[in-house]
């Protein structure tokens, strides 16, 4: 096992996340599934309604401040959790937030978009769900702001760049510390895969820590091979930055069977998972990310694809503000 502080030395952070977050047994859902299920509550990171992206922003905003940026651009859909949290972090640290938001804009803002407006973020709508077009638009916006004399910190979808990935290398070590305190040895960790930064950090953490369990990503956006290719690239770039070995390709597990019709579309299985977690243990999931990830995990457990004699861990990455869309 490599020492975490040594790995992350030289990379400053700011205290956006309220860490550590709880890890606890989900007792009633465990009983329903005849399994031992634990939930890592990264929906409770405590800033701007919480979620996994705050772990990335701990490092990203620190880099922006260190380099003297005075504006940031975050990219996502109109209900982007990352954009909501990036806007909150920006205003908290004096970096003007600009949000490139894709999709069909509704007349009345709800959910994440409502919070974006309350935060005073500059909204730049683009009527498409093509992530490549979002990125192209953000580059043009960066050029416009730069021409006006602003120093712009431009973030890709989900903030899944090497500096941001550090948040979930640290997060993985935190999970291992949780498990050690509670004397549990999980068979698997399940997480939602969107922009894949969380999964990348977990896999690098697994490799650096020397853990022999599985990290299973339930894709909510890309088809499996596309997601694998992106994940390998992100892991490689982050490993190069840290001068460590990347994880083995054999450790990459992504399942795209729970997406439904498209990113953001609702599925019956996700809705059932949301109801189960809410009505049995008072935990709220969302239709876009965690509901689909939980539906995949439930399916794995029911099919006997996890070790029945070892716990299963669900990483709750947040996003439940989507319930108010």
C-alpha positions as CSV (number, residue, x, y, z in Angstrom):
1,X,0.0,0.0,0.0
2,X,1.3,3.4,-0.9
3,X,1.0,6.3,1.5
4,X,-1.8,8.7,0.6
5,X,-0.2,11.9,1.8
6,X,2.9,11.1,-0.2
7,X,0.8,10.5,-3.4
8,X,-1.1,13.7,-3.0
9,X,1.7,15.9,-1.8
10,X,2.1,19.0,-3.9
11,X,-1.5,19.2,-4.8
12,X,-3.3,21.8,-2.7
13,X,-7.0,21.6,-1.6
14,X,-9.6,23.9,-0.3
15,X,-12.2,22.7,2.2
16,X,-15.4,22.4,0.1
17,X,-16.3,18.8,1.0
18,X,-17.3,18.2,4.7
19,X,-15.3,14.9,5.0
20,X,-15.4,12.1,5.9
21,X,-18.9,11.1,5.0
22,X,-20.8,8.3,6.7
23,X,-20.6,4.6,5.8
24,X,-23.4,2.6,7.3
25,X,-25.3,-0.6,6.9
26,X,-28.6,-0.2,5.0
27,X,-30.4,-2.6,7.3
28,X,-33.9,-2.9,5.8
29,X,-32.8,-3.1,2.1
30,X,-30.2,-5.7,3.2
31,X,-33.0,-7.7,4.7
32,X,-35.1,-7.4,1.6
33,X,-32.2,-8.6,-0.6
34,X,-30.8,-11.2,1.8
35,X,-27.5,-9.5,1.6
36,X,-25.2,-7.3,3.8
37,X,-25.3,-3.9,2.1
38,X,-23.5,-0.8,3.1
39,X,-23.9,2.7,1.7
40,X,-21.1,5.3,1.5
41,X,-23.1,8.6,1.8
42,X,-21.2,11.0,-0.5
43,X,-24.6,12.7,-1.0
44,X,-23.8,14.2,2.4
45,X,-20.6,16.0,1.4
46,X,-22.4,19.0,2.8
47,X,-21.8,21.8,0.2
48,X,-24.4,23.2,-2.2
49,X,-26.7,20.2,-1.5
50,X,-23.8,17.8,-1.6
51,X,-22.7,15.0,-4.0
52,X,-19.5,13.3,-5.2
53,X,-18.4,16.3,-7.3
54,X,-17.4,18.2,-4.2
55,X,-14.4,15.8,-3.8
56,X,-13.2,16.8,-7.2
57,X,-13.8,20.5,-6.5
58,X,-11.6,20.4,-3.4
59,X,-8.7,20.0,-5.7
60,X,-10.0,21.8,-8.8
61,X,-10.9,25.1,-7.0
62,X,-7.6,25.0,-5.2
63,X,-5.7,24.8,-8.5
64,X,-7.9,27.7,-9.9
65,X,-7.0,29.9,-6.9
66,X,-3.4,28.9,-7.0
67,X,-3.1,30.0,-10.7
68,X,-5.1,33.2,-10.3
69,X,-8.2,32.4,-12.3
70,X,-11.1,34.8,-11.9
71,X,-13.8,33.0,-13.9
72,X,-14.7,29.4,-14.4
73,X,-16.7,27.5,-17.0
74,X,-18.5,24.3,-16.1
75,X,-20.3,22.2,-18.6
76,X,-23.3,19.8,-18.3
77,X,-27.0,19.4,-18.8
78,X,-29.6,21.8,-17.4
79,X,-29.9,19.5,-14.4
80,X,-26.1,19.0,-14.0
81,X,-25.1,18.2,-10.4
82,X,-21.5,19.2,-11.2
83,X,-22.5,22.6,-12.6
84,X,-24.6,23.3,-9.5
85,X,-21.7,22.5,-7.2
86,X,-19.1,24.3,-9.4
87,X,-21.3,27.4,-9.3
88,X,-21.5,27.2,-5.5
89,X,-17.7,26.7,-5.2
90,X,-17.1,29.6,-7.6
91,X,-19.1,32.2,-5.8
92,X,-17.8,31.0,-2.4
93,X,-14.2,31.5,-3.5
94,X,-14.6,34.6,-5.7
95,X,-14.4,33.0,-9.1
96,X,-17.2,34.0,-11.4
97,X,-19.1,30.9,-12.5
98,X,-20.3,30.5,-16.1
99,X,-22.4,27.4,-16.9
100,X,-22.8,25.9,-20.4
101,X,-26.0,23.9,-20.0
102,X,-27.3,21.6,-22.7
103,X,-30.7,20.3,-23.5
104,X,-34.2,21.8,-23.8
105,X,-34.6,24.8,-21.5
106,X,-37.8,24.9,-19.5
107,X,-39.8,28.1,-18.9
108,X,-39.6,27.7,-15.1
109,X,-36.2,26.6,-13.6
110,X,-36.4,23.7,-11.2
111,X,-34.1,21.4,-9.3
112,X,-30.4,22.1,-10.1
113,X,-31.1,24.9,-12.5
114,X,-33.2,26.7,-9.9
115,X,-30.2,26.5,-7.5
116,X,-27.9,27.8,-10.3
117,X,-30.1,30.9,-10.6
118,X,-30.1,31.4,-6.9
119,X,-26.3,31.3,-6.8
120,X,-26.2,34.0,-9.5
121,X,-24.3,31.8,-12.0
122,X,-24.1,33.1,-15.6
123,X,-26.2,30.6,-17.6
124,X,-25.3,29.9,-21.3
125,X,-27.9,27.5,-22.8
126,X,-27.3,25.3,-25.8
127,X,-30.2,23.3,-27.2
128,X,-28.6,19.9,-27.7
129,X,-27.7,16.9,-25.7
130,X,-24.5,16.2,-27.6
131,X,-21.6,16.4,-25.1
132,X,-19.1,17.3,-27.9
133,X,-21.2,20.3,-28.9
134,X,-21.3,21.4,-25.2
135,X,-17.5,21.2,-25.1
136,X,-17.1,23.2,-28.4
137,X,-19.5,25.9,-27.1
138,X,-17.5,26.2,-23.9
139,X,-14.3,26.6,-25.8
140,X,-15.8,29.5,-27.8
141,X,-17.1,31.0,-24.5
142,X,-13.6,30.7,-23.0
143,X,-12.2,32.6,-26.0
144,X,-14.8,35.4,-25.6
145,X,-14.2,35.8,-21.9
146,X,-10.4,35.7,-22.4
147,X,-10.7,38.5,-25.0
148,X,-12.5,40.6,-22.4
149,X,-9.5,40.2,-20.0
150,X,-10.8,37.4,-17.9
151,X,-8.5,34.5,-16.8
152,X,-10.8,31.5,-17.3
153,X,-10.6,28.0,-15.7
154,X,-12.5,25.8,-18.2
155,X,-13.7,22.4,-16.9
156,X,-15.0,19.5,-19.0
157,X,-18.2,17.6,-18.4
158,X,-18.2,16.4,-14.8
159,X,-14.7,17.8,-14.0
160,X,-13.2,14.5,-14.9
161,X,-9.6,15.7,-15.4
162,X,-6.5,14.4,-13.5
163,X,-6.6,17.1,-10.8
164,X,-10.2,16.3,-10.1
165,X,-9.6,12.5,-10.0
166,X,-7.4,13.0,-6.9
167,X,-10.6,13.5,-5.0
168,X,-11.6,9.9,-5.4
169,X,-8.2,8.5,-4.9
170,X,-8.5,10.2,-1.5
171,X,-12.1,9.0,-1.3
172,X,-11.1,5.3,-1.9
173,X,-8.6,5.5,1.0
174,X,-11.4,6.9,3.2
175,X,-13.7,4.0,2.2
176,X,-10.9,1.5,3.2
177,X,-10.5,3.3,6.6
178,X,-14.3,3.1,7.1
179,X,-14.3,-0.6,6.3
180,X,-11.3,-1.2,8.7
181,X,-13.1,0.6,11.6
182,X,-16.3,-1.4,11.0
183,X,-14.4,-4.7,10.4
184,X,-16.0,-5.4,7.0
185,X,-14.4,-6.6,3.8
186,X,-16.6,-5.8,0.9
187,X,-16.8,-8.1,-2.2
188,X,-17.7,-5.2,-4.5
189,X,-18.2,-1.4,-4.6
190,X,-20.9,-0.2,-7.0
191,X,-21.0,3.3,-8.4
192,X,-22.8,5.3,-11.2
193,X,-20.7,6.0,-14.3
194,X,-21.3,9.3,-16.0
195,X,-18.2,11.3,-16.9
196,X,-16.2,8.4,-15.3
197,X,-14.0,10.5,-13.0
198,X,-15.2,8.9,-9.8
199,X,-14.6,5.4,-11.2
200,X,-11.1,6.4,-12.3
201,X,-10.2,7.7,-8.9
202,X,-11.6,4.6,-7.2
203,X,-9.6,2.3,-9.5
204,X,-6.4,4.1,-9.0
205,X,-7.0,4.1,-5.3
206,X,-7.7,0.3,-5.4
207,X,-4.4,-0.2,-7.2
208,X,-2.3,2.1,-4.9
209,X,-3.9,0.6,-1.8
210,X,-3.6,-3.0,-3.0
211,X,-7.3,-3.9,-2.5
212,X,-8.5,-7.2,-4.1
213,X,-12.2,-6.4,-4.4
214,X,-14.2,-5.3,-7.4
215,X,-15.3,-1.8,-8.4
216,X,-18.3,-2.1,-10.7
217,X,-19.4,0.9,-12.6
218,X,-23.1,1.0,-13.8
219,X,-23.0,3.3,-16.9
220,X,-25.8,5.9,-17.1
221,X,-24.6,7.5,-20.3
222,X,-22.1,5.8,-22.6
223,X,-22.1,2.3,-24.1
224,X,-19.6,0.0,-22.5
225,X,-16.7,0.2,-25.0
226,X,-16.9,3.9,-25.3
227,X,-16.9,4.2,-21.5
228,X,-14.0,1.8,-21.1
229,X,-12.0,3.8,-23.6
230,X,-12.6,7.1,-21.8
231,X,-11.9,5.5,-18.4
232,X,-8.6,4.1,-19.6
233,X,-7.6,7.5,-21.0
234,X,-8.5,9.3,-17.7
235,X,-6.7,6.7,-15.6
236,X,-3.6,6.9,-17.8
237,X,-3.4,10.7,-17.7
238,X,-3.8,10.8,-13.9
239,X,-1.2,8.0,-13.4
240,X,1.2,9.9,-15.6
241,X,0.6,13.1,-13.6
242,X,1.3,11.2,-10.3
243,X,4.1,9.1,-11.8
244,X,2.5,5.9,-10.6
245,X,1.5,2.8,-12.5
246,X,-2.1,2.7,-13.9
247,X,-4.4,-0.1,-12.7
248,X,-4.7,-3.3,-14.7
249,X,-7.2,-3.3,-17.5
250,X,-8.6,-6.5,-15.9
251,X,-9.9,-4.4,-13.0
252,X,-12.1,-2.3,-15.3
253,X,-15.8,-3.4,-15.0
254,X,-18.5,-1.3,-16.6
255,X,-22.0,-2.5,-17.2
256,X,-24.2,-0.6,-19.7
257,X,-27.4,-2.7,-19.3
258,X,-29.2,-0.2,-17.0
259,X,-29.0,3.0,-19.1
260,X,-32.5,2.7,-20.6
261,X,-33.3,4.6,-23.8
262,X,-30.7,7.3,-23.2
263,X,-28.8,9.4,-20.6
264,X,-31.3,11.0,-18.3
265,X,-34.2,8.8,-19.4
266,X,-36.2,7.1,-16.7
267,X,-36.3,3.3,-16.2
268,X,-38.7,1.2,-14.3
269,X,-35.9,-0.5,-12.4
270,X,-34.4,2.8,-11.3
271,X,-37.8,4.0,-10.0
272,X,-38.2,0.8,-8.1
273,X,-34.8,1.1,-6.5
274,X,-35.6,4.7,-5.5
275,X,-38.8,3.6,-3.9
276,X,-37.1,0.7,-2.1
277,X,-34.3,2.8,-0.6
278,X,-36.7,5.6,0.4
279,X,-39.4,3.5,1.9
280,X,-37.2,1.0,3.6
281,X,-34.2,3.1,4.9
282,X,-35.1,6.7,4.3
283,X,-32.4,7.2,1.7
284,X,-33.2,9.2,-1.4
285,X,-31.7,8.3,-4.8
286,X,-32.3,10.0,-8.2
287,X,-33.5,8.8,-11.6
288,X,-30.4,9.8,-13.6
289,X,-27.5,8.4,-11.6
290,X,-27.9,6.6,-8.3
291,X,-31.3,5.1,-9.0
292,X,-29.8,3.3,-12.1
293,X,-26.6,2.3,-10.3
294,X,-28.7,0.9,-7.4
295,X,-30.9,-1.0,-9.8
296,X,-27.8,-2.6,-11.4
297,X,-26.5,-3.5,-8.0
298,X,-29.8,-5.0,-6.9
299,X,-29.9,-7.1,-10.1
300,X,-26.3,-8.3,-9.5
301,X,-27.2,-9.4,-5.9
302,X,-30.4,-11.1,-7.0
303,X,-28.6,-13.0,-9.7
304,X,-26.0,-14.2,-7.3
305,X,-23.2,-12.2,-9.0
306,X,-21.8,-10.9,-5.7
307,X,-20.3,-13.1,-2.9
308,X,-23.2,-13.9,-0.5
309,X,-20.7,-14.2,2.4
310,X,-19.2,-10.8,2.0
311,X,-20.7,-7.3,2.2
312,X,-21.6,-5.2,-0.8
313,X,-20.9,-1.4,-0.8
314,X,-23.0,1.2,-2.7
315,X,-21.4,4.6,-3.3
316,X,-24.2,7.1,-3.1
317,X,-22.8,9.9,-5.3
318,X,-25.7,12.3,-4.7
319,X,-28.0,13.9,-7.3
320,X,-31.2,13.5,-5.3
321,X,-32.1,17.2,-5.9
322,X,-33.2,15.8,-9.3
323,X,-36.3,14.5,-7.5
324,X,-37.4,18.2,-7.4
325,X,-37.1,18.7,-11.2
